[in-house]
Amino acid sequence: EFMNEQAKWFSDRLQREAPDSLEAQVVLANRLTTGRTPSTEEVERDVEFIAELKNGEGVDESEALRLFALTLLNMNEFVYLD
């Protein structure tokens, strides 16, 4: 439940700080979780993932962004330091 709450907070922040562009939200999310700028391919893949959640799974835009945020918060690159 804690991670789901954090993902909601994180997705709210993305919508607040980059309200006009899904691509900008994806870039910001990756920068905040990995400390680096994502590649063009990563951004495209993440945007496609969010679109699949909306179109294929039928979730609304806000929920799709929350699920994307949850995915980033569970990446090894976020969880572990090298």
All heavy atoms as an XYZ file, in Angstrom:
663
protein
N       0.819     -1.186      0.000
C       0.000      0.000      0.000
C       0.874      1.265      0.000
O       0.540      2.245     -0.652
C      -0.930     -0.003      1.216
C      -1.894      1.142      1.176
C      -2.959      1.055      2.252
O      -3.395     -0.036      2.582
O      -3.303      2.138      2.739
N       1.997      1.206      0.729
C       2.892      2.356      0.787
C       3.384      2.741     -0.613
O       3.353      3.920     -0.985
C       4.085      2.061      1.701
C       5.121      3.144      1.702
C       4.914      4.313      2.415
C       6.301      3.004      0.986
C       5.864      5.323      2.408
C       7.250      4.001      0.975
C       7.030      5.173      1.689
N       3.815      1.752     -1.389
C       4.332      2.053     -2.729
C       3.232      2.591     -3.642
O       3.482      3.471     -4.466
C       4.996      0.824     -3.345
C       6.318      0.465     -2.678
S       7.501      1.843     -2.615
C       7.979      1.976     -4.320
N       2.023      2.082     -3.498
C       0.913      2.611     -4.285
C       0.624      4.058     -3.922
O       0.341      4.878     -4.808
C      -0.334      1.747     -4.095
C      -0.266      0.475     -4.895
O      -0.017      0.501     -6.091
N      -0.471     -0.648     -4.236
N       0.697      4.391     -2.653
C       0.505      5.782     -2.233
C       1.613      6.678     -2.777
O       1.351      7.803     -3.225
C       0.460      5.873     -0.712
C      -0.780      5.273     -0.105
C      -0.728      5.217      1.421
O       0.257      5.704      2.019
O      -1.680      4.681      2.001
N       2.832      6.198     -2.739
C       3.956      6.978     -3.255
C       3.839      7.165     -4.763
O       4.162      8.237     -5.301
C       5.285      6.317     -2.894
C       5.552      6.258     -1.397
C       5.409      7.613     -0.731
O       6.066      8.567     -1.090
N       4.519      7.684      0.254
N       3.381      6.134     -5.465
C       3.190      6.243     -6.910
C       2.123      7.280     -7.234
O       2.265      8.046     -8.201
C       2.818      4.884     -7.498
N       1.076      7.340     -6.433
C       0.036      8.349     -6.637
C       0.599      9.749     -6.412
O       0.372     10.664     -7.215
C      -1.140      8.080     -5.678
C      -2.217      9.139     -5.711
C      -2.942      9.182     -7.023
C      -4.113     10.154     -6.948
N      -4.161     11.049     -8.085
N       1.345      9.918     -5.332
C       1.971     11.210     -5.056
C       2.905     11.606     -6.196
O       2.914     12.749     -6.649
C       2.737     11.132     -3.729
C       3.435     12.400     -3.388
C       2.913     13.465     -2.725
C       4.783     12.751     -3.715
N       3.877     14.458     -2.613
C       5.031     14.036     -3.222
C       5.813     12.084     -4.379
C       6.243     14.677     -3.375
C       7.027     12.726     -4.541
C       7.231     14.012     -4.033
N       3.701     10.633     -6.668
C       4.666     10.882     -7.738
C       3.937     11.261     -9.032
O       4.319     12.224     -9.709
C       5.538      9.647     -7.918
C       6.702      9.816     -8.848
C       7.433     10.979     -8.898
C       7.100      8.767     -9.657
C       8.528     11.123     -9.737
C       8.191      8.886    -10.498
C       8.900     10.066    -10.548
N       2.899     10.539     -9.384
C       2.172     10.863    -10.620
C       1.482     12.227    -10.514
O       1.435     12.964    -11.498
C       1.164      9.764    -10.964
O       0.130      9.690    -10.020
N       1.001     12.570     -9.321
C       0.429     13.915     -9.127
C       1.496     14.985     -9.355
O       1.229     16.018     -9.970
C      -0.153     14.066     -7.719
C      -1.429     13.266     -7.509
O      -2.030     12.794     -8.495
O      -1.821     13.109     -6.332
N       2.690     14.735     -8.865
C       3.788     15.684     -9.061
C       4.116     15.835    -10.545
O       4.328     16.955    -11.035
C       5.031     15.215     -8.304
C       6.224     16.113     -8.520
C       7.445     15.665     -7.772
N       8.574     16.536     -8.084
C       9.783     16.367     -7.604
N      10.042     15.388     -6.761
N      10.759     17.192     -7.945
N       4.148     14.724    -11.272
C       4.438     14.778    -12.706
C       3.390     15.600    -13.438
O       3.728     16.420    -14.297
C       4.509     13.365    -13.290
C       5.601     12.467    -12.735
C       5.446     11.060    -13.274
C       6.990     13.022    -13.032
N       2.125     15.404    -13.087
C       1.051     16.159    -13.731
C       1.122     17.639    -13.376
O       0.816     18.492    -14.204
C      -0.309     15.586    -13.337
C      -0.556     14.226    -13.932
C      -1.825     13.579    -13.428
O      -2.303     13.870    -12.334
N      -2.377     12.689    -14.229
N       1.544     17.934    -12.176
C       1.646     19.329    -11.730
C       2.832     20.041    -12.395
O       2.723     21.187    -12.813
C       1.775     19.358    -10.209
C       1.700     20.698     -9.571
C       1.696     20.638     -8.044
N       2.871     19.945     -7.493
C       2.849     18.728     -6.935
N       1.728     18.046     -6.857
N       3.952     18.191     -6.457
N       3.971     19.349    -12.499
C       5.188     19.992    -12.996
C       5.329     19.944    -14.519
O       6.093     20.735    -15.072
C       6.405     19.356    -12.328
C       6.476     19.669    -10.847
C       7.733     19.156    -10.169
O       8.724     18.828    -10.860
O       7.727     19.073     -8.927
N       4.629     19.046    -15.169
C       4.677     18.957    -16.637
C       3.254     18.685    -17.145
O       2.978     17.626    -17.701
C       5.641     17.861    -17.070
N       2.345     19.647    -16.957
C       0.926     19.389    -17.208
C       0.515     19.228    -18.674
O      -0.512     18.636    -18.955
C       0.242     20.611    -16.596
C       1.253     21.697    -16.691
C       2.578     21.011    -16.489
N       1.316     19.716    -19.590
C       0.872     19.779    -20.980
C       1.438     18.704    -21.891
O       1.095     18.661    -23.066
C       1.217     21.152    -21.570
C       0.519     22.277    -20.824
O      -0.617     22.056    -20.352
O       1.106     23.359    -20.687
N       2.299     17.828    -21.364
C       2.970     16.899    -22.257
C       3.281     15.582    -21.558
O       4.009     15.559    -20.563
C       4.274     17.528    -22.762
O       5.075     16.580    -23.427
N       2.756     14.498    -22.108
C       3.065     13.179    -21.574
C       4.554     12.882    -21.716
O       5.168     12.331    -20.803
C       2.231     12.108    -22.274
C       2.470     10.669    -21.828
C       2.199     10.505    -20.338
C       1.624      9.721    -22.658
N       5.138     13.278    -22.838
C       6.568     13.051    -23.040
C       7.398     13.773    -21.979
O       8.349     13.213    -21.448
C       7.004     13.491    -24.448
C       6.512     12.595    -25.557
C       5.061     12.872    -25.971
O       4.447     13.859    -25.475
O       4.534     12.082    -26.764
N       7.015     14.993    -21.658
C       7.720     15.740    -20.615
C       7.553     15.074    -19.259
O       8.495     15.040    -18.461
C       7.226     17.185    -20.566
N       6.388     14.532    -18.990
C       6.160     13.809    -17.738
C       7.045     12.570    -17.666
O       7.638     12.275    -16.622
C       4.688     13.404    -17.609
C       3.768     14.577    -17.412
C       2.303     14.210    -17.511
O       1.946     13.085    -17.882
N       1.444     15.163    -17.199
N       7.168     11.860    -18.780
C       8.007     10.658    -18.839
C       9.471     11.021    -18.618
O      10.177     10.359    -17.851
C       7.797      9.919    -20.179
C       8.884      8.889    -20.422
C       6.421      9.270    -20.208
N       9.946     12.073    -19.274
C      11.333     12.502    -19.101
C      11.585     12.900    -17.650
O      12.576     12.476    -17.042
C      11.679     13.667    -20.065
C      13.025     14.279    -19.721
C      11.669     13.175    -21.512
N      10.699     13.692    -17.086
C      10.844     14.125    -15.697
C      10.840     12.921    -14.753
O      11.679     12.827    -13.847
C       9.729     15.101    -15.320
C       9.721     15.604    -13.877
C      11.019     16.345    -13.541
C       8.504     16.494    -13.652
N       9.935     12.002    -14.964
C       9.851     10.812    -14.104
C      11.143     10.017    -14.150
O      11.657      9.566    -13.117
C       8.675      9.937    -14.545
N      11.691      9.841    -15.336
C      12.945      9.101    -15.465
C      14.102      9.843    -14.818
O      14.937      9.234    -14.155
C      13.235      8.800    -16.939
C      12.515      7.577    -17.417
O      12.924      6.452    -17.158
N      11.411      7.779    -18.115
N      14.150     11.150    -15.001
C      15.219     11.936    -14.373
C      15.160     11.841    -12.851
O      16.189     11.708    -12.186
C      15.131     13.400    -14.794
C      15.648     13.680    -16.163
C      15.625     15.171    -16.442
N      16.022     15.440    -17.804
C      15.694     16.530    -18.464
N      14.959     17.466    -17.879
N      16.103     16.716    -19.691
N      13.973     11.927    -12.309
C      13.817     11.891    -10.857
C      14.117     10.521    -10.263
O      14.605     10.428     -9.143
C      12.406     12.339    -10.461
C      12.088     13.811    -10.697
C      10.602     14.078    -10.494
C      12.927     14.697     -9.799
N      13.818      9.463    -10.994
C      14.032      8.118    -10.445
C      15.397      7.529    -10.755
O      15.883      6.697     -9.994
C      12.954      7.127    -10.930
O      12.941      7.106    -12.359
C      11.592      7.503    -10.370
N      16.011      7.951    -11.861
C      17.303      7.357    -12.233
C      18.464      8.335    -12.145
O      19.617      7.920    -12.190
C      17.261      6.789    -13.668
O      17.082      7.870    -14.597
C      16.163      5.761    -13.829
N      18.160      9.627    -12.084
C      19.224     10.622    -12.034
C      19.873     10.885    -13.368
O      20.949     11.471    -13.436
N      19.211     10.462    -14.440
C      19.769     10.687    -15.773
C      18.638     10.995    -16.752
O      17.484     10.705    -16.486
C      20.555      9.477    -16.250
C      19.715      8.232    -16.398
C      20.490      7.055    -16.995
N      19.642      5.884    -17.045
C      18.712      5.652    -17.956
N      18.486      6.546    -18.906
N      17.981      4.553    -17.942
N      19.007     11.585    -17.875
C      18.041     11.852    -18.936
C      17.821     10.567    -19.728
O      18.796      9.937    -20.154
C      18.554     12.963    -19.864
O      18.770     14.143    -19.072
C      17.557     13.265    -20.966
N      16.567     10.178    -19.939
C      16.313      8.950    -20.690
C      16.606      9.134    -22.173
O      16.533     10.249    -22.699
C      14.825      8.703    -20.455
C      14.254     10.063    -20.239
C      15.337     10.827    -19.509
N      16.921      8.036    -22.825
C      17.135      8.070    -24.270
C      15.801      8.262    -24.982
O      14.726      8.058    -24.392
C      17.775      6.764    -24.745
O      16.846      5.698    -24.603
N      15.864      8.624    -26.241
C      14.654      8.781    -27.052
C      13.874      7.474    -27.092
O      12.646      7.475    -26.985
C      15.026      9.225    -28.478
O      15.751     10.453    -28.396
C      13.805      9.405    -29.347
N      14.597      6.364    -27.208
C      13.940      5.055    -27.247
C      13.217      4.754    -25.932
O      12.119      4.196    -25.936
C      14.953      3.944    -27.548
C      15.553      4.018    -28.927
C      16.684      5.042    -29.054
O      17.274      5.442    -28.019
O      16.950      5.480    -30.184
N      13.820      5.117    -24.807
C      13.171      4.904    -23.509
C      11.898      5.727    -23.395
O      10.878      5.227    -22.914
C      14.126      5.253    -22.372
C      15.243      4.264    -22.176
C      16.250      4.728    -21.149
O      16.781      5.855    -21.289
O      16.499      3.956    -20.208
N      11.957      6.968    -23.831
C      10.775      7.830    -23.768
C       9.673      7.249    -24.647
O       8.510      7.140    -24.219
C      11.114      9.276    -24.180
C       9.841     10.122    -24.274
C      12.093      9.896    -23.195
N      10.016      6.845    -25.861
C       9.024      6.270    -26.762
C       8.411      5.004    -26.170
O       7.191      4.804    -26.241
C       9.657      5.961    -28.126
C      10.001      7.192    -28.921
C      10.818      6.897    -30.170
O      11.166      5.707    -30.413
O      11.113      7.847    -30.909
N       9.227      4.149    -25.588
C       8.755      2.908    -24.977
C       7.807      3.212    -23.811
O       6.745      2.588    -23.682
C       9.931      2.079    -24.492
C       9.528      0.745    -23.873
C      10.659      0.085    -23.141
N      10.997      0.920    -21.990
C      12.225      1.160    -21.561
N      13.254      0.635    -22.163
N      12.436      1.925    -20.505
N       8.177      4.180    -22.989
C       7.349      4.520    -21.834
C       6.026      5.140    -22.256
O       4.976      4.844    -21.673
C       8.107      5.448    -20.891
C       9.273      4.760    -20.195
O       9.359      3.514    -20.228
O      10.115      5.481    -19.619
N       6.044      5.996    -23.266
C       4.811      6.589    -23.781
C       3.908      5.488    -24.353
O       2.690      5.494    -24.124
C       5.118      7.679    -24.825
C       3.864      8.090    -25.577
C       5.761      8.892    -24.157
N       4.498      4.528    -25.064
C       3.723      3.410    -25.595
C       3.122      2.570    -24.466
O       1.981      2.100    -24.569
C       4.590      2.533    -26.491
C       4.921      3.157    -27.816
C       5.876      2.311    -28.649
O       6.022      1.089    -28.360
O       6.473      2.856    -29.586
N       3.873      2.370    -23.385
C       3.384      1.626    -22.234
C       2.155      2.311    -21.634
O       1.134      1.668    -21.364
C       4.493      1.491    -21.184
C       4.050      0.895    -19.890
C       3.680     -0.439    -19.804
C       4.006      1.664    -18.739
C       3.265     -0.996    -18.601
C       3.601      1.122    -17.528
C       3.228     -0.216    -17.464
N       2.237      3.615    -21.467
C       1.111      4.375    -20.908
C      -0.084      4.322    -21.853
O      -1.230      4.134    -21.417
C       1.536      5.824    -20.602
C       2.577      5.824    -19.471
C       0.326      6.685    -20.237
C       3.279      7.144    -19.270
N       0.168      4.431    -23.163
C      -0.914      4.348    -24.146
C      -1.576      2.971    -24.107
O      -2.812      2.867    -24.208
C      -0.383      4.641    -25.543
N      -0.793      1.929    -23.940
C      -1.352      0.582    -23.853
C      -2.218      0.419    -22.607
O      -3.261     -0.232    -22.649
C      -0.234     -0.459    -23.856
C      -0.710     -1.891    -23.695
C      -1.668     -2.371    -24.771
O      -1.601     -1.881    -25.916
O      -2.504     -3.240    -24.463
N      -1.791      1.012    -21.508
C      -2.615      0.973    -20.299
C      -3.953      1.656    -20.534
O      -5.002      1.159    -20.104
C      -1.886      1.641    -19.127
C      -0.704      0.883    -18.551
C       0.050      1.758    -17.550
C      -1.150     -0.410    -17.888
N      -3.920      2.795    -21.238
C      -5.152      3.543    -21.488
C      -6.030      2.837    -22.517
O      -7.223      2.642    -22.286
C      -4.839      4.961    -21.956
C      -4.223      5.816    -20.871
C      -4.075      7.274    -21.216
C      -3.627      7.579    -22.598
N      -3.287      8.983    -22.813
N      -5.440      2.460    -23.632
C      -6.219      1.913    -24.744
C      -6.486      0.420    -24.601
O      -7.589     -0.040    -24.876
C      -5.522      2.207    -26.068
C      -5.331      3.690    -26.294
O      -6.151      4.497    -25.890
N      -4.220      4.059    -26.913
N      -5.477     -0.324    -24.200
C      -5.622     -1.768    -24.121
C      -6.253     -2.259    -22.843
O      -6.987     -3.246    -22.833
N      -5.977     -1.581    -21.751
C      -6.483     -2.006    -20.447
C      -7.671     -1.172    -19.978
O      -8.301     -1.505    -18.984
C      -5.369     -1.949    -19.397
C      -4.176     -2.831    -19.707
C      -4.524     -4.304    -19.793
O      -5.364     -4.766    -18.993
O      -3.973     -4.992    -20.665
N      -7.920     -0.059    -20.657
C      -9.086      0.751    -20.347
C      -8.990      1.592    -19.081
O     -10.016      1.982    -18.540
N      -7.771      1.880    -18.628
C      -7.639      2.740    -17.450
C      -7.586      4.199    -17.898
O      -7.182      4.497    -19.023
C      -6.407      2.380    -16.584
C      -6.493      0.953    -16.094
C      -5.117      2.583    -17.340
N      -7.999      5.101    -17.015
C      -7.962      6.513    -17.387
C      -6.529      7.038    -17.343
O      -5.622      6.365    -16.864
C      -8.903      7.355    -16.529
C      -8.510      7.429    -15.065
O      -7.315      7.327    -14.735
O      -9.415      7.603    -14.228
N      -6.344      8.236    -17.855
C      -5.004      8.809    -17.994
C      -4.281      8.947    -16.658
O      -3.094      8.636    -16.545
C      -5.094     10.166    -18.692
C      -3.747     10.755    -19.038
C      -3.866     11.966    -19.934
O      -4.871     12.104    -20.647
O      -2.924     12.781    -19.921
N      -4.991      9.380    -15.647
C      -4.382      9.560    -14.329
C      -3.918      8.223    -13.749
O      -2.824      8.125    -13.191
C      -5.389     10.239    -13.395
O      -4.838     10.406    -12.125
N      -4.741      7.200    -13.885
C      -4.381      5.878    -13.374
C      -3.234      5.273    -14.179
O      -2.351      4.613    -13.625
C      -5.595      4.943    -13.380
C      -5.325      3.541    -12.905
C      -4.909      3.420    -11.444
O      -4.887      4.418    -10.703
O      -4.577      2.290    -11.035
N      -3.219      5.499    -15.477
C      -2.121      5.001    -16.311
C      -0.804      5.634    -15.878
O       0.220      4.937    -15.785
C      -2.402      5.288    -17.778
N      -0.817      6.918    -15.590
C       0.401      7.592    -15.139
C       0.821      7.081    -13.762
O       2.009      6.910    -13.490
C       0.203      9.107    -15.122
C       1.460      9.935    -14.921
C       2.497      9.668    -16.009
C       1.120     11.420    -14.875
N      -0.154      6.794    -12.893
C       0.170      6.240    -11.572
C       0.815      4.860    -11.707
O       1.806      4.560    -11.043
C      -1.078      6.132    -10.691
C      -0.734      5.706     -9.252
C      -1.949      5.255     -8.472
N      -2.510      4.017     -8.949
C      -2.016      2.806     -8.661
N      -0.942      2.665     -7.916
N      -2.608      1.725     -9.138
N       0.298      4.030    -12.593
C       0.877      2.701    -12.800
C       2.277      2.796    -13.393
O       3.173      2.021    -13.037
C      -0.045      1.856    -13.678
C      -1.369      1.462    -13.031
C      -2.309      0.846    -14.054
C      -1.133      0.527    -11.852
N       2.475      3.758    -14.295
C       3.814      4.002    -14.844
C       4.762      4.430    -13.729
O       5.888      3.929    -13.630
C       3.737      5.073    -15.937
C       5.070      5.593    -16.371
C       5.977      4.783    -17.027
C       5.426      6.911    -16.112
C       7.218      5.267    -17.430
C       6.658      7.401    -16.511
C       7.551      6.575    -17.171
N       4.303      5.335    -12.871
C       5.126      5.793    -11.748
C       5.470      4.627    -10.828
O       6.619      4.496    -10.378
C       4.394      6.887    -10.970
N       4.514      3.762    -10.578
C       4.757      2.583     -9.738
C       5.826      1.694    -10.371
O       6.706      1.177     -9.672
C       3.453      1.811     -9.534
C       3.526      0.580     -8.652
C       3.936      0.953     -7.228
C       2.180     -0.138     -8.653
N       5.772      1.551    -11.674
C       6.782      0.756    -12.388
C       8.175      1.353    -12.191
O       9.129      0.627    -11.885
C       6.443      0.699    -13.894
O       5.160      0.107    -14.047
C       7.469     -0.104    -14.661
N       8.290      2.663    -12.331
C       9.596      3.306    -12.150
C      10.108      3.175    -10.728
O      11.305      2.965    -10.510
C       9.526      4.783    -12.533
C       9.339      5.100    -14.006
C       9.306      6.614    -14.216
C      10.415      4.475    -14.863
N       9.210      3.277     -9.768
C       9.619      3.169     -8.361
C      10.068      1.753     -7.988
O      10.695      1.562     -6.953
C       8.482      3.620     -7.442
C       8.118      5.098     -7.519
C       6.893      5.387     -6.655
C       9.288      5.982     -7.113
N       9.758      0.792     -8.835
C      10.157     -0.590     -8.590
C      11.299     -1.068     -9.475
O      11.674     -2.234     -9.411
C       8.942     -1.513     -8.750
C       8.027     -1.431     -7.562
O       8.364     -1.924     -6.503
N       6.889     -0.785     -7.721
N      11.853     -0.171    -10.278
C      12.994     -0.549    -11.131
C      14.247     -0.748    -10.285
O      14.461     -0.042     -9.297
C      13.298      0.558    -12.162
C      12.289      0.688    -13.240
S      12.781      1.853    -14.559
C      13.955      2.938    -13.816
N      15.068     -1.686    -10.676
C      16.342     -1.889     -9.987
C      17.178     -0.616     -9.981
O      17.855     -0.323     -9.005
C      17.136     -3.022    -10.634
C      16.644     -4.371    -10.209
O      15.911     -4.510     -9.243
N      17.042     -5.389    -10.944
N      17.123      0.132    -11.057
C      17.903      1.362    -11.176
C      17.497      2.390    -10.116
O      18.301      3.211     -9.704
C      17.748      1.946    -12.571
C      18.784      2.948    -12.955
C      18.763      3.314    -14.418
O      17.951      2.750    -15.190
O      19.552      4.195    -14.799
N      16.250      2.341     -9.668
C      15.787      3.237     -8.604
C      16.070      2.651     -7.233
O      16.487      3.364     -6.312
C      14.291      3.506     -8.747
C      13.726      4.353     -7.625
C      13.989      5.712     -7.572
C      12.948      3.798     -6.640
C      13.501      6.504     -6.542
C      12.434      4.572     -5.611
C      12.713      5.916     -5.565
N      15.873      1.372     -7.079
C      15.946      0.728     -5.774
C      17.377      0.544     -5.275
O      17.648      0.686     -4.093
C      15.211     -0.637     -5.810
C      15.353     -1.384     -4.497
C      13.730     -0.434     -6.143
N      18.304      0.231     -6.176
C      19.664     -0.089     -5.772
C      20.671      0.950     -6.263
O      20.570      1.424     -7.388
C      20.085     -1.458     -6.330
C      19.261     -2.576     -5.786
C      18.245     -3.140     -6.533
C      19.489     -3.062     -4.500
C      17.469     -4.161     -6.022
C      18.724     -4.094     -3.986
C      17.713     -4.637     -4.752
O      16.951     -5.650     -4.244
N      21.639      1.255     -5.432
C      22.747      2.130     -5.816
C      23.890      1.270     -6.328
O      24.197      0.226     -5.765
C      23.244      2.940     -4.620
C      22.274      3.963     -4.060
C      22.859      4.590     -2.796
C      21.959      5.026     -5.078
N      24.540      1.733     -7.378
C      25.724      1.032     -7.884
C      26.960      1.540     -7.183
O      27.115      2.642     -6.844
C      25.884      1.237     -9.391
C      24.893      0.404    -10.170
O      24.432     -0.637     -9.629
O      24.562      0.784    -11.306
